[in-house]
Amino acid sequence: MTAHIASVIVRARPERAELLASRIAAMPGAEVHANQDGKIIVVLEASSERALADHMDSLRNDPDVLMVSLVFHQMDAEVEPA
């Protein structure tokens, strides 16, 4: 099975960042690693590039999100199903 892993920075309205980080953390395949001054560092994992792009589009469509920036993308081809 192939896994696509990406690190993204989500810029949020500072007064809404804590709530947004909680919503992101509840998304399947998403982990929040930091939240400071409206910058949220997120790692996303998906089974395909398309699914990964869909995760990012979902984030972009949130009204509390100002911007989503891809920092890193990696494809692991030898991942065992969980």
C-alpha positions in Angstrom: 0.0 0.0 0.0 1.2 3.5 -0.8 1.0 6.3 1.7 1.3 10.0 0.9 2.6 12.2 3.8 2.6 15.9 3.7 3.5 18.7 6.1 1.5 21.9 5.7 1.3 25.2 7.4 -2.2 26.5 8.0 -2.5 30.2 8.6 -5.6 31.0 10.7 -7.2 34.0 12.2 -5.3 34.2 15.5 -8.5 34.4 17.6 -9.8 31.3 16.0 -6.6 29.2 15.7 -7.1 27.1 18.8 -10.6 26.0 17.7 -9.4 25.4 14.2 -6.4 23.3 15.4 -8.9 21.2 17.4 -11.1 20.6 14.3 -8.0 19.7 12.2 -6.8 17.3 14.9 -10.2 15.5 14.7 -9.8 14.9 10.9 -8.9 11.4 9.9 -5.3 11.3 8.7 -4.3 14.7 10.3 -2.0 15.5 13.2 -1.4 18.9 14.6 2.2 19.4 15.8 2.2 23.1 16.7 -0.1 26.1 17.0 1.4 29.5 17.6 0.3 33.0 16.6 -2.2 31.7 14.0 0.3 29.3 12.4 -0.7 25.7 12.7 1.8 23.0 11.7 -0.1 19.9 10.4 1.0 16.5 9.1 -1.5 14.9 6.7 -1.5 11.2 5.6 -3.6 9.8 2.7 -3.6 6.8 0.4 -3.2 8.9 -2.8 -2.0 12.2 -4.0 -5.7 13.1 -4.9 -6.8 12.2 -1.4 -4.0 14.4 0.0 -5.1 17.3 -2.3 -8.7 16.8 -1.1 -7.5 17.1 2.5 -5.8 20.4 1.7 -8.8 21.7 -0.2 -11.0 20.9 2.7 -8.7 23.0 4.9 -8.6 25.8 2.4 -12.5 25.9 2.4 -12.7 26.4 6.2 -13.8 30.0 6.9 -11.2 30.3 9.7 -8.3 29.4 7.3 -6.4 32.3 5.6 -3.9 30.1 3.7 -2.6 26.6 3.4 1.0 26.1 2.3 2.6 22.8 1.4 6.0 22.4 3.0 6.9 18.8 2.3 5.4 15.8 0.5 6.7 12.2 0.5 5.3 9.0 -1.0 6.1 5.8 0.9 5.4 2.7 -1.3 6.1 0.0 1.3 3.6 0.9 4.0 1.7 -2.0 5.8 -2.0 -1.4 6.4 -2.8 -0.5 10.0 
